[in-house]
């Protein structure tokens, strides 16, 4: 079971407040953490959006993480760091084709 809470935080030298959305999950093995003294895993998200609900903030940042993982997948598995052709037009077609292949292979 995931528990969620949010905290408003404003640093001393800053005019703008930030919101910290914290989630915690009970550890399956029940092992107690040395720093917190509890058997939970904590995760936090810092955002300046004060209007979205806590669940919407978590879903939004999970989607951002998924997009970053997709980019990492293309860079590493399809060799986007070392493009095969000397001209940009051909490399653009290559990148589009590999992105289509990656999207198709992730849906199978």
N, C-alpha and C positions, 0 to 999 in steps of 0.2 A: 504494500500500500504506500502510495506516494503522498507525502504531506507537503503543502505549499504555503509560503508566507512571503510578504513583501515588506521592505523597510525603506523609508525615505532617508536619504543621507545627503548632507550638504557639508562639504569641506569648509574649513575656516576661511580660506582666502578665495573662495569661489562664490559667485552670485547665484549660480544655478544649482538646483537640487538634483540629485540622481536617485533612481529607484533601484533597489537590489531585490531581485526575486530569488528566493532560496527554496530549494526542494530538498527533501531528505527521504531516503528509503532505508528501511530496516535491513541490515545485513543478514543474508541467509545463514551464514556460519555463526552468527551471534558474537563474533570477536569484537572486543571493545577497543576503540581507537585511543591511542595514548594521549593525543592532544585534547579531544573533546570529551573523553571519558564516557562515551556512549557507543552503542552498537549500530550506528547509522552511517550511511554515506551521504555527504552533503554536496550539493552543486549550486552554484550561484550565477546569475545573469545580471549585469549592470546595464541599465538602460536609462535614457532620458524621457521615455514615454510614460507619462503618468496616467493616461486615459485608458489604455488597454487593460483587460483583465489579466490576472496572473497566468491563466491557462493560455490565453492568446499570445502573451509574451513568450511563453515556453514553446508553443507551436511555431511562432514566427522564427525564433532563433534556431529551432531544429531544422526548419526548411532551409535557412541560410547555411547551416552545417552540411545538409545534404547536397546543396549546390556546390559548396567547396569540395566535398568528396568527389562529386562528378568531375569537376575540373582537375583534381588530382589524378583521377582515373584516366582521363584523356591525356594528361601530360606524361604519365608514367607508362601506361599500357599501350598507348598508340604513338608513343615517341614524338610528342609535340615539341619537345625540347630541341630535337635535331630533325628539322624538316627535310624531306628527301629531294626537293627540287630547287633549282637555283633562282627561279623567278616567283614573285609573290602571287601572281594569278593562279598558277598551277598549284602552289601550296595552299591557297584559299580553297580551291576545289577539293584538294586532298583533306583539309581539315573538316569541311562540310561533310564529305563522304564518311570520314571516320566518326564524326559526331552522330551521324545517322546510324551507323553500325553499332556504336556504343549504346545509343538509345534503344535500338531494336534488341540488342543482346541483353540489356538489363530487364526488359519486359518479358522475356521468355522464361 
